[in-house]
Amino acid sequence: MSPLRELQAGFRAALLRGDDARVAREVADDGIRAAARVAIYRHHVFTSLTAALEATYPVVTRLVDRRFFGWAVDGYIRAHPPAGPCLFEYGAQLPDYLAAFPACADLPWLADIARLEWAMNVALHAPDAEPLGADAWRALDAAALARLTVRADPSITLLASRWPVDAIWRANQSGGDGVVDLDRGAVQLQVQRVGDDVVLRALGPAAFAFRSALAAGATLQEATEQMFEIDARVALADEIRAVLDEQMLVAG
Amino acid sequence: MQSSGCGIGLRSPHVQQVEAQRPAIPWLEVHAENYMGGGPAVRSLERLRADYPLSVHGVGLSLGSAEGIDAAHLDRLVRLVDRLEPALVSEHLSWSVSADVYLNHLLPLPYTDETLGVLADNVGRAQDRLGRRLLIENPSGYLRFHRSPIAEPEFLNALASRTGCGVLCDVNNVYVTCANLGGDATAWLDALDAATVGEIHLAGHAGNDADGHTVLIDDHGSPVAPAVWALFEHALQRFGARPTLIEWDTDVPPLDVLLDEAAKAQRRLARTASVAAA
C-alpha cells in the first residue's frame, strides 16, 4: 500500500474506531498531543453527521430528545458511515438500527416513525420523473394492458405500520400537541412528492396492496388479483383512475 | 463574473427570501452536494441562476484520496455543472474518502511529492471530465504531519503549474492554519503565486480548548475576525481584486447580517479596484 493510502486508512480507523495508534506516529506533537489534534477532526465528523441525521429525522429526534438521539446515532455512524458525500442520502439504515437498539425497546413505534421520515426525505430529493398519463394508457389494448409493468414515481414509498405513525408525525410538528391515541391502530400510507411538497396519503388495505404490487413490478393483472384477495368488492376502474390522477406511475 | 464582487453562500434558511426579494448580490455560491438530487431545491436554484452568477463549490470529491476519485460522484458533479453553468467551480486541497467510506470532513494531507502526484492525477481527471478549470481551496489545518516537506502555498503553486488549476485562497483558513500550526499568515499569502488566485473566501472562526491550548476552529459561525479583515486587505494588495465570498454555515444569521458582512468586503474590493485603475 502506498504511504498516503496507508496514512488515510489509519486516519479512517482513528476517526471511526478511535484507534489512534497508526496515525499518531505520523502527527507532530507540538504542545498539543497528536491524539488531541486527531480528536478535533473526529469531533467534527461526528457532530456534522449527527446534525445531518437530525435534519433527516426531526420527529425521531424530538421524540427521544436530542441528547439521547446523539448518543444513539454515535454507534450508527461507526457501524454505517456514509458511502458518499450527498448527506441527504445518508441514514437509510437508521430505522432498522433503532428497531434493534436495546435502549429504544420501550418505544416500539419509533422505528416506523423513522421509516416514515426516511420516506419523506426520499420523496423530497428524488429525481424528477415523467408520470405515465392517461393518454399512454389509452393507447394500450386489453392484452397489452394486462401485461403492462410500471414502476412507482421515484419519490414514492408505500409504508404500512401497525402504529398510527401519520398521527404521531403530525402531532409532533411545531404547533402539534404531541398527543396521539396509539389505539387508533394500523395505517397504510403513500408518501410522495407532488410539485414542491411531500404529501402523506392514508390508503385502505386493498388499495395499498394494489399499489404496492404495481410498485414492486407486478403486472396489472397480478396487482388486481392481490387487491381482490383483500377485498373483492373494490371497483378496479376507480383504483386505476386514482393511481393516474395522483401521477403515481412511470413506465416500467 | 466581476472580479470586484462579493457574493454570499446561499444556505437553506435564506433561499425563500432571496427568491422573493432578489437582493442586489453580485453572485451566489452553493455547495454542489446539496443539489445532486431532484425536487424543489434544484428547481429553485434554476430560477435563481437567471438573475445571479453562480459558483458551484464541491465538498465531496476528495481530490486528495490516494485511491482516486469516485467516478459516479464526478459524473454527478459534471451533470450539475452542465445544468447550472456556473461562473466558477471549486473544490478542496484535502481528502474525505478512504476504502469507499466518506468521512464528511476536509481531512489534512502531508505535502509530499507522492501527494502532489495524487492531487495532480485527480485534479487533471476532474478538469478533463468537467471540461473546465477548477479552483482548489487551501484547508484549515489542525495538525502537522512529521513528513510534509513542501510548504502549503508552494504545494498549491506546484499543483497549479502541473494541472492548470487555479487557487481559491481562503483567507480565514490561512489565518486559522497559521495560528494553529505556527506560521506567518502574511508570509503564507506572499508565497502564493498571485496569478493563480481565482477567488477568495472569508468566514468567521471560533476558539476551542485542546490540551489546555486554544485551537482556532473554522466553523463559519460568526462575523469575519478583525485580524482576518486585515489579512484580506493584504491579500487584495498582493493578488488584486478577486471574486470574494462570505461563508456562514453554522448559527446562520438573518440575511441582512450576511449582506452587511458582504458589503464590508465589497468596500475593500472597490478600493482595490479603484487603486488598480488609477
Interface residues (C-beta under 8 A of the other chain):
Chain A: S2 P3 L4 R5 L7 Q8 A9 F11 R12 L15 L16 E26 V27 A28 D30 G31 I32 R33 A34 A36 R37 V38 A39 I40 Y41 H44 V45 S48 L49 A52 P81 P82 A83 G84 P85 C86 L87 F88 E89 L124 H125 A126 P127 D128 S155 R193 D196
Chain B: E33 N34 M36 G37 G38 G39 P40 A41 R43 V59 G60 L61 S62 S65 A66 E67 D70 A72 H73 R76 W95 S96 S98 A99 D100 V101 Y102 L103 N104 H105 L107 P108 L109 P110 T112 E114 T115 V118 Y142 L143 R144 F145 H146 R147 G182 N208 A210 D211 H213 V215 I217
